[in-house]
Amino acid sequence: MNTHFKDTVSLINELIPKGVFQSSDVSKRAILPFVSEIGKSLFGLATTGDVATLASHINMLTRQNNKMLNALARHGGDFSSYISQVDNRFNNMLSSIGQNSKTLLLLEQ
């Protein structure tokens, strides 16, 4: 189960980008701003404002996904530690039961 969890976390790390999109310092604007508005109306082209809004939403989703991934990894480690402790206690209990059984058999003889 532990290897399955690690495989899942590594797959999530591969699929979710770590960095956020940063706006370029170079301004790529149309020579005539109204041309982009006409293009948006006629052809459905994105304006600079549309792209900026989309980039901010992508950045927000990326940050939220990274937080969720970190929480998942932390809780997975905690759960793994808990299961290891329960397994050790159960093994100790079985060992004690075995010793008690042997002692009772020796006392009966």
HELIX and SHEET records of a PDB file:
HELIX    1   1 ASN A    2  LEU A   15  1                                  14    
HELIX    2   2 PRO A   33  PHE A   43  1                                  11    
HELIX    3   3 THR A   48  GLU A  108  1                                  61    
END                                                                             
